[in-house]
Amino acid sequence: QVSAALKEGRVTPTELCQQCLSLIKGTKFLNAYITIAEETALKQAAASEERYKRGQPLGVLDGIPIAVKDNFNTAGIETTCASNMLRGYISPYNATVVQKLLDQGAVLLGKTNLDEFAMGSGSTDGVFGPVRNPWSYSRQYKEKSVPKSHSEDKESNWVITGGSSGGSAAAVSSFTCFAALGSDTGGSTRNPAAHCGVVGLKPTYGLISRHGLIPLVNSMDVPGILTRCVDDAAVVLGSLAGHDPKDSTTIQDNFKPFELPNLTDVSKLSIGIPKEYHVPGLSGEILALWSKAADLFQNAGAKVVEVSLPHTRYSIVCYHVLCTAEVASNMARFDGLEYGHRSDMNKSTESMYAATRREGFNDVVRGRILSGNYFLLKQNYEKYFVKAQKVRRLIANDFVKVFRSGVDVLLTPTTLSDAAPYKEFIKEDNRTRSAQDDILTQAANMAGLPAINVPTALSERGLPVGLQFIGRSFQEEQLLTVAKWFEKQVQFPMIQLEEVKGHDRDVFQHKKSASFS
């Protein structure tokens, strides 16, 4: 809609950019952005405007305001990973995905908040403070949430975004941008997408370049896409996918962008319902919604079958071992010598290393480094790391067997419940929370499969709940086509934000249902 409006001259890229920047300022209380690149964005918007005047736009994304999670390198704009270790670091180059978006004419508004080095599931553990879920300030949530006491401050009632890409999810949900990049290692795009009521796509491993994404777990990290509808996710995917000579894990074949068809007949589809995803802790509300969604497909003529992924029950433990082992290896580069924070301790090189890492990393990051190094000790390597790799292969094979049996797409919950209030969420430590919140999402990362969260309904508390579709490897077109059909059936309600200040309210209402595809 916005792309068409730009082409027809009903709105200019500069006006659109200024509206979004104005909204970012009006929703500053969400803490969705770490850095706002106002000057750069306005220059990019002006360049886009010139192209439109000449009748030579670069594509659908030309002039479209986007945001990028602050663990992607951006030339000339600070990249912090929400950590003291990289505070003030400015990369000399753009991540491949960022460069591809800029080459398409997208306007980069800024860098979004996250858990430090993307380690977390709440976007509460970064040095710039927690991200607030825009739905905390929605009419839908306020009508349902009753303060426990008259003295209770309304400020204490806000809920988390999920993580670790919570800033990007909040930015899309609050209409400050039209699409955002996240990263997804164990569910870090799909989890906040579910809690913030947006679409969150984790593509097949190797479909999109990781070059310039500061690594957490090299064998599982994938750049994620957050948008307000499935069609938009397909457009962004089309711009980003394909081989990158700077990333040897990307596919060699050329990727052909696709336009999603409007599916009318689902009778040839086979939808798998994995019984192992009915896990302890899954709320009755989400279980009922999952069952209702399965019935929706069945009533429309699709074949819905219960399937088994027997090694799923080992996946979270397996994920923890592999994740921390790779984290320990990746974090070794932050030594205070080449870039980032450097301690003033100058007694010896060793003491400088130790002090730099103690000052630069938070407890969560240091804890994962310690765990990972323990699993990689000579006496533990076979017992933990090698065994976890073998279990990972069994988990991947489970998916292969199910898809070979004729199942097209798997339907599962994305999260165990709707978003938790911040005060409740921080009662448990990061590791416990991550283990709980990643349980339904991380198996897709270990198997390298594409998965998408589709916002489905509002909970009894007036908060978004999403369901997850997992597809066959490199079959994004089929996965997104099914997701689009489902999205159309459920008609997820639009957020009604009340906390937008002054003149921004009009801008917000104007853009309420806008997408760019």
Disulfide bonds with the S-S distance in Angstrom:
none
